[in-house]
């Protein structure tokens, strides 16, 4: 897991010997403003503070020890400031040169220009713990997201949509093909698609359902159609691109959920018609419509979306081979 000084909300404090202007303490991402302000007024926290007391796994500690030995090129069992920077980079910790210097001065309590692994380890424990807390938040969003079927009519800002698409396009895709396209539909297009769907239902003899669905569809505030590139010359690539676009859609929905916005991925019969494609400006010889993403505030709140238990557990789907 990669984590950074910024992601961990590393706070600056005055170094008590005034050997540097600041140093950094991780583990405070969720600390309230009043908590942060009160800490600024306290004495310098020693490395054995409660902030550094949460243990990490033996594998992570052993890996940190291995990297420490690698950067300790003279086998002195100590490292200098430049070596600390190299070590942080090898441990996937993003830090600027000034942040590395500040951290080194903080850890080098006796000011001899060197730190040993025992000096570094407590800080690393805390940094890893903070990263795990952030990872837990991400897992919570994944586990909490559910399909929204009833939306309030309040429009969702384009800022929220753009954040969702930014997350979507970070999805893995082989060869960086970036096969996706996102099409935000306006009211005129939404009304025409709603009427198209209603007409199809009416012709199928479902008159009451046609009227109700048209009203409901027109009230959904956000519509985003997602497509994936077709590739007649390379069907394997086309299949991989489709899978990548599905990953992008998951990212989109998770970002929306993180912003308190509900989503529904719909891919019903109407989305496969030529009329739908034309209304969305899609050339079906070049792109496949993967689905339409409805988004908006969930009626009653996200927590009121029904939770459908998974039929299979981890043990049911996980197998091992020697």
N, C-alpha and C positions, 0 to 999 in steps of 0.2 A: 504494500500500500504506500503510495507516495503522499507525503504531507509536507506542508510548507510553514514557514514562520508566519505568513499572513493568514493562512487557513487556521492556524492554531491561536490566532489573536494574541500574539506575543506582546506583552506589555513592557514599556520602557520605564526604568527607574534610575535614580542617580546612584552611581557606583560610590560606595562609601569612602574609598580612598581617593576619589575623584581622578582615578587613572583613566577613566573613559566616561563619556557623557551618559551612557545608558547600558543596561544589560537586559536580557530577555528571559522571562519565565513563562513556560508553556502551561497548558492545563487549565486555562482560564476562559475558554471560549464562551461558556455559559454563565460566567460570573456577571452579576448585575452591575450597573454603573456605580451604585453606592458602594458595592463591595470593592470594585476596582479603586474607587477614590479613597476608601478607607485604607486599602493596602498601601497606597502611595505614601500615606502618612506614618506607616509603621516602620520599625527598624528593618534592616536588610535581613532577608530570610536565609538561614544557613542551608547548605545542601542536604542536610538530613531533616529538613522541614517536612511537614505532613504533605506538602505539595508534591514531594518526590517519593512518597512512600508506597505507591501502588505498584505491585509487582507485575512483571511481564513474563511471558513464557520463557522456558529455558532455551528453546530454539532461537527466539529473538535475541536473548542475551548472548548465546553462543555465537550467533552471527555477528553481533556488534563486536564481540571479542576477537573474532576472526578478522574483521575489517580493521580493527585497531592494530592488530599484529601486522597486517599488510602495509599500512601507511607508516608504521614504526620501522622505517628502513634500517636504522642503526641498531635495532634490537635493544634499545635502552629502556623499554617498557614505559616510555613517556613520548608525547608528541608535542610539536610546536603548533603555532597558530595556523600556518599554511597546511600542515598535515591534518589539523582539525577540519579545515574547509574541505579537503579531499575526502575525509571520512564521512562528513555529513552528506556529501554528494553521492558517495557509494552506498549510503544507507537510505537514499531517496528522500533526503531532507533538503528542501530548497532554502537557501539562505544567501543573502547578499554578502559582499566582502565586509561591509561595516557590521552586519549582524554577526558574522563569524568572529570578528575581532571583539565585539561586545561580549559574546558568549565566552570566548576564551579568557578574557580578563575577569569575568565573573567566576569561572571555574578555577582559574589559577589563583587560589586564595592566598598563597604565600608569595605571589609575585615573582617567582623564579623563572618565568618564561616557559614553563613546561607543565603539562598535566598528565596524570596517569589514568589508567582505565577506571580506577576506583573514584576518581574525581568526576569523570564523564558519565559513568553508569547511572547514578541517581537522576541526573537531568534527562538522560535518554529514556529511562523508565517512564518519566512523567510525560515526555513528548510522545512516546508510543501510546500511552494511556489516552492522551488527548486525541490522537488520531483514531484510536479505537472508538472513542465516544462519538466522533464524527461519523465513523463507519456505521455505528449502531443507529444513528439518526437516518442514514440512507436506507438501511435495512428496514427500519420502522415504516418509512414511506412506501417501500416496495410491498411490505406485508399488509399495509393498511389500505392501499388503493383498491377500489372496487368500481365496477361500472355504474354510472349514473343514468337512470332512466327518466327522471323527472327534473327539469331544469327551471329555475327562475328566469324571468325575461330580462333581467339587468344585463346590459352589454358588458363584455369583458374587454379590457383595454388591449391595444395592440402591443403594449410593452410586455404584458403577460404572454401573449402569443409569440412574440419574437424570442423571449427567453425559452419558451418551450421548443421552438424550432432550433435555436442555438444548441440546446441539449440534444435534440433529435439528430442533428448532423454530426454529432460526435460518435455516433454508432460505428462499430467496426465494419469495414467493407474491404473486401479483397482488392488489392491493387489500387486502392483509393479511387475507385470508380465513381463514388458519390452518385448513385443512380436515382436518387429521390428528387421529387419536386413537391412543393407544398402550395396549394392554391386556396387562398382565403376567398370565400364566397360572400358577396354582398346581398342585400335584401332582395334585389331584383332577381338574382339567380336563385336564391333560396325559395322565393315565391314560385318561380317557374318549375323548379324541381319538385316542390311540394304538390303543385297542381298535376305534374306529370305522374307522380306516384298515386295521387288520388284518382286520376283518370284510369290508371291501370287496375286499381282495386274496383272501381265502379264497373268497368267492363267485365270484371270477373264475377260480378254479381254481389260484391261486398259493399253495398251502398252506404250503410251506416258507418262501417269501418273507414271507408274512404273519406267521409266528412270529418270524422274525429281525427284521423291521422293528418289530414291537411292542416287542421287548426293547430295540432300539436307541433308538427314540423315547422310551421311558420313562426312559432313562438320560441323555438330554440335559438339562443342568441349567437352562438358561434359555430361556423361550419368551416372545416379545412379538409380539402380533398388531397390525398397523398397518392403519388404515382411512382412507378419504378420503370426504368428503361427496359425495353425489349432488345434482344440481341439474336437475330436469326442465324448469325454466323457462329455463335458460341452459346449453345443452350445451357452448358454448365455454368458459364458466367452469368447468364440470365437468371438461373436458379439461385446462384449465390447473391446476386444483386437483390432479388426478391426477399431473400432471408435478411439481408442487411437492412432493407427498407422496413421490414417488420420490427427489427431491433430499434430502428429510429422512431417508429410509432410508439413503442414501449417507453422510450426516453421522453417523448413528447408528453405522454399521459402522466408519467411520474413527475415531470416538472410542473405540469398543471396542478396535480394533487398537492405538491409542495407549496403552491401558491393559493391553496384552498379552493381550487376550481375543479369541478367534476368533468369527466369525459366519458364518451361512449364511442367505441370503434364499430362502425356499422358497414357491412359489405353485402347488403341485401340485393335482391334481383334488380332493382331499379338502377343500382350503381354499375351494372354490367351492360346497360343498354347504350346504344349509339346516341340516343337523345341526351342522356345524362352526360356522356363524354363531350358532346358538342356544347352543352350549356357550361361545362367546366373548362372549355378550351383545350381539350385533350385529343391528340391524334392517336387513335387506338392502334395504328400500325407502328407507332414509335414508343408508346408507353402503355403500361398496364395500370389500371386503377386498383390500388391495393385496398382502398377503403375511404370512407368519409369519417372524419373525426368531429363529433359534436362536442362542444364544450360550453360550460356556463356554470353558474353557481347552482349547486345541488339543492333542490327543494327540501327544506328541513335540515340541511347541513350534510356534510360528507359522512359524518358518523351515523347518519340514518340510512345510508345505503345498505341494503341487505348483504350480509356476509354468507357466502355459499361455501361451506367447507369443501376442501379438496378431497376427492375420493381416494387419492393415493398419497401415502406418506413418503418421506425420504427413503426409508428402507424398501418401500415398494418399487421405487424407480432406480435405486442405486445398486449396481452390481460390481463385482470385482473379478479380475482374472489374474492368475499368477504370472 
